[in-house]
Amino acid sequence: MTIMFDRRQMLLAGAAGATLALPGCQMGPTYSLAEVIRRLLTLASQNAFALLLQPGGFYDHSLARIALPDRFGGGRGTTILSAILQSQSFRDRLQRQLNRAAEKGAERAAPLIADTIRMVSIEAADQIVRGGPRAATQFLRGKMGIALFDAMLPGISEGLRLFDDQVINRAVQSVTGFDMAALGQDITRKADDAIWAAIGLEEEGIRANPQKTNDPMLIAVFGLLR
């Protein structure tokens, strides 16, 4: 028997075992709330990477833009900068190159996130559905732990070498006790944060306006909760 979808069923359903059928379906399949979360995360991550993997994807978006490391004067501390790092034109070129390197890490992150969404066990799916605007993103990030960082670091390190037109190397050489390995880790941490922020923002947008997705399941569930 098809289980019809209604407000009481969705709100009171158990986690991954709960099922729903889309309104108007007479013989159609039922879906678990875990599948709703997978669709939400899949669409949110696809939208985020569509932006981030464009040329200039990190630098051109204020949410994702990678700031210069504190050792390069990117923080608010009292770092005494070398003469070369005091040049605004040099700093601008440097930041663009570091953001290009972040794109190489994102290329490795995208398939890993897609695979994890397909395979991860989703507990308390009803709580995620009814959670905050970025609840699903927070759940997935918690499940992945440092896996994204580990996957991106080699790509970002490669990107730092690939895109270095003597700007990155000169910047590193101008700071005592800072090397390319430390720079790679700094950029990877920031890229990791930027990717999750971008996915979270897309999730928030889907929850706020599910009709834009043209996905009947997301419209049925999140349209009801608005």
HUUR-V478104 format. One record per run of one state. SS is the DSSP state (H for helix, E for strand, C for the rest). FROM is the first residue (numbers start at 1). TO is the last residue. Records with the same first field share a line. If there is no record, write none. Layout:
SS=FROM-TO / FROM-TO
This chain:
C=1-6 / 13-18 / 21-30 / 53-69 / 73-83 / 87-87 / 120-124 / 130-134 / 145-146 / 163-166 / 174-179 / 209-209 / 214-215 / 226-226
H=7-12 / 33-52 / 70-72 / 84-86 / 88-119 / 125-129 / 135-144 / 147-162 / 167-173 / 180-208 / 210-213 / 216-225
E=19-20 / 31-32
